[in-house]
Amino acid sequence: MLGRRVSVTRSGRACAAIARRAHRCTLLLFAVVAAFGAPALSGQGAPRRRVFPVPVLGYAPETSLLFGIALVGVASADPVGPVTRPSTALLTAVYTLKRQYQLELTLDHWTVGDRWHAAADVIVERYPSEFNGIGAEATDTSEIYTPQRFSLTASAQRRVAGHVFVGAGYAIRHSRMIKIEGGGRLAPGVIPGSRGGTEAMLTADGAWDTRDVLYRTQRGGYVRLTYGVAGRALGGDHAYRRYTGDVRAYRNVGGPVVVAGQVILDATDGTVPFDLLPHLGGSGILRGFAVPRFTDGAMSAGQLEVRAPLKGIVSWVVFGGAGAVAASVRGLADARVHLAGGGGIRLLLDRKEGLQLRLDYAFAKGGGGFYIAAGDAF
């Protein structure tokens, strides 16, 4: 996909957006208590539609003071009808004192009985990012660049048998560089994508999903394979292919304690824009490294979490992971392995559907930082 995420739980796409905007800030959350209302605390009679506001306040040298809000919406199915997963929406708006902004709307919808699953994501932004280099040429020193982007992603999946879904999607992104560092690696404009442009991709995917619930998953498994092709015929400037595999497992190991694991592979071939290459880091894959600290033509990673309740609406989590990048899948076996880990708490927003606010701190060599998001990492 064209977005900055390779995690493929569509129902969880909205769950990473808050973290992308706040994880590098020194003050990460303001008035979290405003996110909690009566629906989170009542086990009976919760309305079918609930909205939870999460204010965001932070600071980073490249943005100065930033502030904004994320609105998380959850819609539950009619309890009288067939069992149906909840539909979600996330609207995030962030502005900085350097006149930078990010606006994103993510929608995730399930029809009655989970027969169809549709998702859409729209992003408008002018926001700085970091570039450390690609593959073996990457360094600990990053350069800052600021793109202005518009992107649209849409997809649909159909249940074809039991726990099996098949689907297709389309994504298009237009960007232009507003600011780059003079004399930096992006300045000559020879790295694909360093001058901006338009990228478009068509995807096909299949999934096997036995998770008991989407949020606060206790047991089950999830496997998804995605193939994407980008090219001029679809409206883009570059031609390449993408192959993604995502495997997850959840097991209750006694009482309310859950162990969750994930293994993911993301690989490309062709001329891929530098900011769309497979990478490690961020709020979903190998927390502790900034996005995209390590990037190349292929990426593989594995991570493990232990989740348990603490008291009331509060739960605790410890996690760890390892990952590597290389020019191709064959090179991953000999690539340097990067480690990260940490812990955090979960604050229950919606008892009916299990949606939580995630507050994590992760450690990594040359990295580390806070992460705030709605929902678990995977």
C-alpha positions, 0 to 999 in steps of 0.5 A, a space after each residue: 500500500 502507498 501509506 506509511 503503514 504495512 500493518 494490514 488489519 484494516 479495522 486497526 488502521 485508525 488505531 495508529 494515527 494519534 501516535 504518528 503525530 505525538 510520539 516524538 514530542 516531549 509532552 505527549 498528552 493533555 487532559 487524557 481524562 477528557 477522553 473518558 465518558 459514561 459509555 466507557 464505564 457502563 456495562 449495560 445500555 451503552 449507545 450504539 454510537 460513541 465518540 471519544 475525544 483525545 486532545 494532543 499537545 506536544 513539542 519537537 524542534 522541527 515543529 515547535 509547539 503542536 496541538 490538535 485533537 483526535 476524535 475516535 468514533 465507534 458504532 456497534 451493530 444491532 445486538 438483535 441481529 447477526 454477530 457483526 464487528 464494530 465499525 470505527 472512524 478516526 478524525 485527527 487534526 494537528 497544527 504547529 506554530 511553524 504552520 505545519 498541519 496534518 488532517 486525516 480521516 479513517 473509516 472502517 465499516 463492517 456490514 451485517 454478519 461481517 459479509 463485507 468489509 470496507 475501509 478508506 483513508 484520506 490524508 492532507 498534510 504539510 509536515 516534516 519527516 526524517 531521512 537517514 538514508 537507505 539500506 547500508 548507506 543509512 546513518 545515525 544522522 538524519 536530515 529533515 524534509 517537509 513534503 506537502 501531500 494528499 493521499 487517498 486509499 480505499 479497499 473492500 473485502 468479501 467473506 467467501 467462506 468461514 473465516 476467509 476474506 478476499 478483496 482489492 484496493 486502490 491508493 493514490 498519493 500526490 506530494 511535492 517537496 516544500 523544504 529539504 536540507 541544502 547539501 543533503 542526500 535528497 537535495 540532488 533529486 536523484 533518489 526516487 521520490 525526492 522531488 515529489 510526484 504522484 504514486 498509485 497502486 492497485 492491491 489484491 489480498 486474502 485473509 484468514 481471520 479467527 480472532 474472537 474480537 477486533 479489540 482486546 483480542 483474547 484468542 485466535 489467529 490472523 493471516 493476510 497476504 497482499 500483492 500490490 502493483 504500481 505504475 503509470 497505467 494506474 496514474 503513478 510516476 514509478 513502477 514497482 511491486 509490493 508483497 506483504 505477509 502478516 501473521 498474528 496469534 493470540 492466546 489466553 495463558 491463564 486467567 485474563 493474561 494474553 500473549 500476542 505475537 506477530 511476524 511480518 514480511 514486506 518486500 518490494 521490487 522496481 523503482 520505489 519512492 524512498 518514503 514508501 520503501 519497507 521500513 522498521 519503526 513507528 507505533 506498530 512495528 518495532 516501537 522504539 525507532 522513529 519512522 523510518 529509521 531503517 528502510 530498504 527494499 525488504 523488511 522482516 520483523 517479529 514482536 511479542 506482547 504480554 497483556 494483563 489487567 491492572 485495575 478497573 479500566 487500566 491494563 498493563 503491557 510489556 513488549 519486545 521485538 526484532 527486525 531487519 531490512 535488506 535490499 531483497 528478501 534473500 539478503 534478510 538472512 544476513 542483515 543486521 538485527 535491530 532490537 526494541 522493547 518496552 511497556 505501557 498501560 491501556 485505558 479502556 475507552 469503550 467496554 462494549 467493544 474493547 477499544 482502548 487508549 494505548 500509552 507506551 514507552 519503548 527502548 531501542 539503541 539510538 532511539 526510544 520514545 513515547 507512543 499514544 494511539 487507540 487500540 493495540 499495536 497488533 
